[in-house]
Amino acid sequence: MTLELSAGLVLFGVLLLLTEVFVPGMVLGILGGLLVLAGVVGGFQHSAMAGLSLLLAGLAGGVGLGWLGIKFFPRSPAGRRLILQQNGKEWQGYDGDNGALLGARGTSHSPLRPAGIAVIDGHRIDVVTRGDMIDAGRPVEVIEVEGNRIVVKESGN
């Protein structure tokens, strides 16, 4: 194997390893790693100095191109489409209006054992009890709201 072919294999292998970032699946990464390995082995067959040079060039090229990608990719047009630009601190993983249900009354639509469905203000809502079993059709009252968890108890209506 010629030295130029070995250098080409190392270069192409490093490029395939960097492409793995954008095309997941490990196929390109494994192929790139094998090409780098084949190029380095070919360089060592030529001479020890050539093999060591290709190994160091492959490592330096991979680290250098990776650093450039991390530094400049997020600001590129493709990076802005792939990377979330907003901060997610204000996002809620639940309905923030559930707090208004505190103290509301309704009817258990299904048996609550201890979870089930209640109809409150004309809306079917997933609810839980504090361990009590409540039959369907019984009056219930919301006693606690924590995120999406709505706790009810049987009311004395």
Number of C-alpha atoms within 10 A of each C-alpha: 11 12 19 12 14 26 24 16 23 30 21 19 26 25 19 21 24 19 14 17 14 9 12 10 10 12 13 19 21 15 17 24 19 16 22 28 19 18 29 27 20 23 26 19 15 15 13 13 11 19 21 15 16 27 21 13 17 23 15 12 16 19 14 12 15 16 12 11 15 12 10 10 16 16 12 11 9 10 15 12 11 12 11 10 10 7 7 8 6 7 7 9 8 11 9 11 9 14 14 9 16 15 14 13 21 22 21 27 19 17 16 23 14 15 20 17 18 28 19 19 12 9 10 14 16 18 21 22 21 12 11 14 15 21 15 15 14 18 21 24 22 21 17 17 17 11 14 16 13 20 20 29 22 20 13 8 8
